Amino acid sequence: MLTIADIMTAEVQVIDRLATVADAIVQMQTHGVRSLIVDRPAPDLPYGVLTERDIVYKVFARNLDPDRVRVQDIMRQPCIALEPHVSLREAAVTMSDAGIQRAPVIQAGQLLGIVSVTDLVMKGYVASTLLPQ
């Protein structure tokens, strides 16, 4: 059985919650990603997620200045997180029910990676075709 650990992206871009949205845009462009994990202020607090969609709807659509808006003001928190042992089907159901496109993969409070709907479709399908029947 394939799990999230088999298809997740381990290299995750993390941003501080006090960074500006302009900083987040630069980081997304530099690394070619569509979302950032927002670091938690303390180990016992949850991570957040910032997506391109958040920036478009919560900053640009409201004509706000991305140099003046902080990541913490528009991020999604607490975010829906998945554990690495979760099956692809369970992840798909969880993400669908929550209406999200990406989720951090966390185990014992540590960020291990990120998984997206695209990962589920593309990597999950390819990996499943390589498994012995």
C-alpha positions as CSV (number, residue, x, y, z in Angstrom):
1,M,0.0,0.0,0.0
2,L,1.3,3.4,-1.0
3,T,1.5,6.0,1.8
4,I,2.0,9.7,1.9
5,A,5.7,9.1,2.7
6,D,6.1,7.5,-0.7
7,I,4.9,10.5,-2.7
8,M,5.4,13.6,-0.5
9,T,7.9,16.4,-1.4
10,A,10.5,16.3,1.3
11,E,12.0,19.7,0.4
12,V,9.6,22.2,2.0
13,Q,9.8,25.9,1.8
14,V,9.2,27.4,5.2
15,I,8.5,31.1,6.0
16,D,8.3,33.0,9.3
17,R,4.8,34.2,10.2
18,L,6.1,37.8,10.6
19,A,7.4,38.0,7.1
20,T,5.6,40.2,4.6
21,V,3.5,38.8,1.9
22,A,5.9,40.5,-0.5
23,D,8.7,38.3,1.0
24,A,6.5,35.2,0.6
25,I,5.9,36.0,-3.1
26,V,9.7,36.4,-3.7
27,Q,10.3,33.1,-1.9
28,M,7.6,31.3,-4.0
29,Q,9.0,32.7,-7.2
30,T,12.6,31.9,-6.3
31,H,11.8,28.3,-5.4
32,G,9.1,27.7,-8.0
33,V,6.5,26.7,-5.4
34,R,2.8,27.6,-5.0
35,S,2.7,27.4,-1.3
36,L,4.8,27.9,1.8
37,I,4.6,26.3,5.2
38,V,4.4,28.9,7.9
39,D,6.7,28.1,10.8
40,R,5.2,27.8,14.2
41,P,6.1,30.2,16.9
42,A,6.6,27.4,19.5
43,P,7.0,23.6,19.3
44,D,3.5,23.0,20.8
45,L,1.7,25.2,18.3
46,P,0.5,24.2,14.8
47,Y,2.1,25.1,11.5
48,G,0.3,27.3,9.0
49,V,0.0,27.2,5.2
50,L,0.2,30.1,2.8
51,T,-0.9,29.6,-0.8
52,E,-1.0,31.6,-3.9
53,R,-4.7,31.6,-3.7
54,D,-4.6,33.1,-0.2
55,I,-2.4,35.9,-1.6
56,V,-4.7,36.6,-4.6
57,Y,-8.0,36.5,-2.6
58,K,-6.9,38.1,0.7
59,V,-4.4,40.7,-0.5
60,F,-4.7,41.6,-4.2
61,A,-8.5,41.2,-4.5
62,R,-8.8,43.6,-1.5
63,N,-6.2,46.0,-3.0
64,L,-3.9,45.6,0.0
65,D,-0.1,46.3,-0.2
66,P,1.8,43.0,0.0
67,D,4.7,45.0,1.6
68,R,2.5,45.9,4.6
69,V,0.5,42.6,5.1
70,R,2.1,39.9,7.3
71,V,2.0,36.3,6.4
72,Q,0.3,35.6,9.8
73,D,-2.6,37.8,8.8
74,I,-3.7,35.7,5.8
75,M,-2.3,32.2,6.4
76,R,-4.4,29.2,7.1
77,Q,-4.0,28.0,10.6
78,P,-4.3,25.5,12.1
79,C,-3.7,23.7,8.8
80,I,-4.8,20.2,8.1
81,A,-1.7,18.0,8.5
82,L,-1.2,14.4,7.5
83,E,1.1,11.7,9.0
84,P,3.5,9.9,6.7
85,H,1.8,6.5,7.2
86,V,-1.6,7.7,5.9
87,S,-2.7,5.9,2.7
88,L,-3.2,7.9,-0.5
89,R,-7.0,7.2,-0.4
90,E,-7.3,8.4,3.2
91,A,-5.2,11.5,2.3
92,A,-7.5,12.2,-0.7
93,V,-10.6,11.9,1.4
94,T,-9.2,14.1,4.2
95,M,-8.1,16.8,1.8
96,S,-11.3,16.7,-0.2
97,D,-13.4,16.9,3.0
98,A,-11.3,19.9,4.1
99,G,-11.4,21.6,0.7
100,I,-7.6,21.9,0.6
101,Q,-5.0,21.5,-2.2
102,R,-2.0,20.8,0.0
103,A,-1.1,19.6,3.4
104,P,2.1,19.4,5.5
105,V,3.3,15.9,6.5
106,I,4.1,15.9,10.2
107,Q,5.2,13.1,12.5
108,A,5.8,13.6,16.3
109,G,5.5,17.4,15.8
110,Q,8.3,17.5,13.1
111,L,7.7,18.7,9.6
112,L,8.7,16.0,7.1
113,G,7.3,17.2,3.9
114,I,4.3,18.4,2.0
115,V,1.8,16.7,-0.2
116,S,-0.5,18.2,-2.8
117,V,-3.5,17.0,-4.8
118,T,-1.2,17.0,-7.8
119,D,1.1,14.7,-6.0
120,L,-1.8,12.3,-5.2
121,V,-2.8,12.3,-8.9
122,M,0.6,12.3,-10.6
123,K,3.0,10.6,-8.3
124,G,0.4,8.3,-6.8
125,Y,-0.7,7.0,-10.1
126,V,2.8,6.5,-11.4
127,A,3.9,4.7,-8.3
128,S,0.8,2.5,-8.3
129,T,1.5,1.4,-11.8
130,L,5.0,0.3,-10.8
131,L,3.8,-1.9,-7.9
132,P,3.6,-5.6,-8.6
133,Q,0.0,-6.7,-9.1
